[in-house]
Amino acid sequence: MLITITIRDLLFPVSFLLLLPCEAVAATLGICYGRVANYLPPTSEVINILKTNGISNVRIFDPDPFTLQSFSGTGINIMIGVPNEVLPSLASGPPASALQWLQTDIFAHIVPSQIRYIAVGNEVLFKDSLYSPYLVPAVVNLYQALKMLNLDGTIKLSSPQAASVLSVSYPPSLGAFDPSLRSVLRPLLSFLHETKSPFMVNVYPYFSYTSSRSNQVTLDYALFRSNDMVQDGQLMYGNLFEASLDAVVHAMEKEGFAEVEVVVSETGWPKGGGEAASVENALAYNENVVRRVVGNVRTPRRPGVGIEIYLFDMFDENRKGGDECERHFGIFGLDGVKAYDLRFNSEN
């Protein structure tokens, strides 16, 4: 049975909400470690690749016990994903059930101090809408469980969403959420605001470029190479990535959540398998994303806030469905050698 929960009443009194500030997110670079593939390197080698390249933040899409045990004690910060199919059980039971799940599936395998985020579901509203009624109740139960363990201040909860949750994204100032999703998005945003947690979004200018030319998006604009600036009111945009992020910011502002920060939980460019998918373009895109993090470059709408970004993906995932390009986002080969000369900081 699905339980209806009022987030505001459950978590904090209204008087506290009026005083609650939102913590700024510092510029941080991480990488996604997808494992929908055959013959991936042993996890010990994956960890060595990460350390060799100075990568200390990793997104893992499910709480696989062996993977978590391998990362435990390495000092690498983890974003752990909760699979979409787990949401109904987490939502329908009491917080004590969520606590048991956390202890059994996560904390039994990795020290809590390494966990930066728990990402509850992935693109639920885009590809698994069947689970959407369970999303916020699951998030709330997990939050209450973290409170029982006194971990609610160090481990943040959110839910990565596809950029398609926006019904309007161009120009950025007109950014707005799909009205059909507001019944889930507004309670989620309320939770994020109350707990000072970020809104997570998967941003792929590649797919925006290849799927629609109605906005006259050029390849150079998608790859940070455009010499032309796009004006939106008083703000100027030189690339699709920043414009996409600010469209999300505007959408949150329209819902009354201007202080919720944004974390890019996935972004990348395929090196094969589709239009404009090449090693050269993948390098151009990811290199510019890294430069923005290392240089602490902000978006025009939020010039005072650094961006936390997770690149997708460590390896090609040959078992993924969808278009062929979906299987060619890997930055590293199976031997650990980079597919192209991408530097993750100024030293490597």
N, C-alpha and C positions, 0 to 999 in steps of 0.2 A: 504494500500500500504506500502510495506517495504522500508524504506529509507536507502540508503547506506551512511555510515558515515566513514570518515577517522579520527580515534581517535587522531593521532599525531597532525594533523593540527587543530583539533577542540579544544583540551585542552591546549596545550602549544607549544611555539616555540621551534625549535630544539636546539637553543643555551641554553635554560633553561634545556632541558632534559639531556644535557651532564653534567650538574652540580648537578643534583638531586640525593641526597643520598637516600638509603632505610632504614627506621627505623627498628631497631631490635625488634622482638617480644619477650616479656618476657615470662618466663614459667608461664602459667596460666591454671587452671583446671576449666572446666565447665561440664554441663550435658545437654543432650537432653531431652526435654519434649514432646515426641510424644503422640498424642491423638487419634490414630486410634484404639479405644477400647470402650467397653461398661463399664459402672459403675466405671469410674475413680473417685477418691476422688474430693471433691470440690476444686476449685483453691485456696481458703484460706488455706486449709489443705496442698496442694502442697507447697505453699509458706512457711508454718511452717516447713515442712519436710526439705526444702532447707536450711532455716536459722538454724535449729537445727543441721544440719550436716555441717554447715560452707561453704555451696556452694553459691557463689555470682555471678556466670556466668551461664546463661541458654540459650539454643537454642530452640526457638519456631518456628515451621515449617510453620505457616501461621499467618496472622495478624487478628486473631479472636478478635473482639472488646471486648467481655467480659473478655477474658484472658488477653489482654493488660491492660484493666482498672484495673483488679485485681492486676497486677504487678506494676502498676504506683504508685510511692511514696514509694516502698518497699526498694529502694536502690540496688536491684538486677540488674546486667547488663544483657542486652538482645541482642541476635542475632535473628533478625526477618527475617523469610523467605518470599520470594515473590513466590507464587505458579506458577508453570510452565505455566499454562493456562492463566495467566495474562500477560505474556511476549509480545504477539503480540500487545495488545493495548498500552502498555508502549513504545514499539519500534516504532510504526507507527505514533504516534502523536507527537506534539512538546513538548519541555521540560515543557511548561506550563501545559500540560495534566498530565505529571508525577508529577509535583508539586501538582496539585489538588488531585491526587491519594494519595500522601504522606500525605497531610494534612487531607484528609477524612478518609483514612484507617488506618493510623498509629498515626500521631501527635494529632488527636482528642481524642485519647484514652490513650496515655502514654507520659510522659515528654521526650523530646529529649535527655536530659542528661543521661538517663538510657540506651540508645541504643548504643551498641558497634559496631555492624555490621548490615547491611542489606544484607542478603544472597539472591541473585537474582537467583531464580530457584534452583533446586536440581537434580544433576546428569542428566542434560539435554542431554548431549552428549551420555550418556549411555542408558537411558531408555525412553527418550522423544525427540529423534532427530528431530522430526517434528518441534520443537520449536527452534532448534539450530540457524537458521538464525536471529532470533529475540533477541538472548541473549545479544550480545555486544551492539547493538543499545539501548536496554532497560536499560542496565547498564549506558550507556553514558547519556541518558535522565534523569535518576534518579540522576546521579552525577550533572548535570547542575541544576536540581531542588534543590538539597542540597546546591549548591553554592548560589542560589537565597536567601536561608534562612540562609546563613553564617554558615552552619552546615557541610560543606565538610571537615573541618579539624578535626572534632570530631567523625563523623560517617563514617566508611569505608564501601565501597561496594566491594563485591566479589561474586563468584558463586561456591558453592561446587560441585566438580566433583568426580565421582567414580575413584578408582585407575586404573580401566580398560582403562582409556584414554591413558595409556602407552601400546605400542605394545611390548616393551621389558622392563623387570624389574629385570632380573637376569643375571649376577651379577649387583649390583647397578650402577657400572660405565658405563654399557651399556644401562642404562635407557634412553628411547626415547619415545616421543609421537607417537601415531598412526598417520601416514602421512595423512590419510583421514580426520583427525580432525584439521589439522594445520590451515585451513582457518578461523576457529573460535578461536582456542587456541592462535594463535599468536596475533591477535588484543586484545584478553582478557588479555594476559600477558603484552602487551604494556600498556594497561590501568592501570593494577595493578602496573607496574613499575612507571608510570608517577604520580600516585596518592599515592604512597607509601602504597599500600594495599597488603594484603597477598593472595597467591594462596591457596584456600581451597580444601582439598581432604578428602574423606571418606576412611579410611584405615581399612580393616578387614582381619588380618592374619588368622582368622578362615576359611573364604571362600577360601583363597589361599591354606590353608592346605587341605581342604576337596575336592576342585575341581580339583586339579592337583598334581600328585606326580612326574611329569617329572623333577622337580628340586630337588627331594629327600629331601623335607622339612619334618623334623620330628616334632612330636607334641611338644617335649621339646623345639625345636627351636622357634616354634610359641608361646609357653607359657613362654618364658624367662627363661627356666630351663636347657638349653643345657650347657654342660661343654665344648663343642667343639666350637672353633671360626672358622668362615668362612673368609678366606682371600680374599680381592679384591684389588689387587695392594698393596699399602702401608697401606691400611685400614683393620681393623678387625671388624667382626660383630658377636655378640653373640645372636642375636634374629632377627626374621623376621620383627618386627615392625620398627626398626631403618633402616634395609636394604630397606624396602619399601619406607620409607620417603626419604632416600638418592637417591633412583632410580628416584623419582620425581625431586629432586634437580638437578641431572645430566641431566635429560631431559630438564629442564629449562635452564641449562647452555648451552646445545647444541643449543637452540633457541636464545641465546644471552641475557638471563634474569637471570644472576647469582645472582643478588641482591634481587630478589623477595623472601620474606619470605614465609613459609608454615605454615598454621593452619590446624590441624586435626579436621575437622568439625564433624566427627563421628568416633568412634571406640568402639568395645565391643566384647563380647563373649557370645553366648547363653547358658542358663543353662538347656536346654532341647530341644527335638524335632529333634535331628540329631546326626550324628556321632561326637564323642568327645564333645558333648554338655552336660555339667553337671554343677552342682553348684560348685563343686571343681575346675573345669577348668575355669569357669567364674570368680571365686574369684582369682585364680592364675594369670589370664591375667590382669584383671582390677586392682588388687593390684599392680602389677608391673608397669602398666601405671601410676598410682597415685604416686608411689614412684619416678618415673622419673620426674614428674612435681614438687613434693615437694622438691626433691633433686636437682632440676635444672640440670638434666642430659641431655646432648646434643647428637646429632648424630655424628658419626665419620667424616662425610663430613663437618659438620658445628659445630665444637666444641665450638664456641663462641656465639651460638644463642640458647636461651631457646625455648621450644616447648609449644605452646598453644594447648590444647587438650580438646575436648568435648566427654565425655563418652556417649554411647548409651546403655541403655535408662532408664528413670526413672521407667517406668512401662511396664509390658507385654502389647502388643497390639494385642488383640485377633481378630481384624477385618482386620489385614493385610493379603495381598495375598502372593503368593509365597510358598516356602518350609515351613514346620511346624516350623522349628527353628526360622524363622523370627518373630514368635509370642512369643518368650521366652527370650528376651534380658533384661527384667526388673530387675533393681537392688533393687527396693522397691516393697513390696506387697501393695495391695490396702488399708491396714490398716496403711501404713507408716512405717512398720517394715522392715528392710533390709532383703532381701532374703538370704544374706550371710554377714559375718562380714567384710565388706569393709570399711576402714577408709579413709576419703577424705583429711585429713591432720593429722599432728602429734598429734592433741589434741582430735579428736573425735573417 
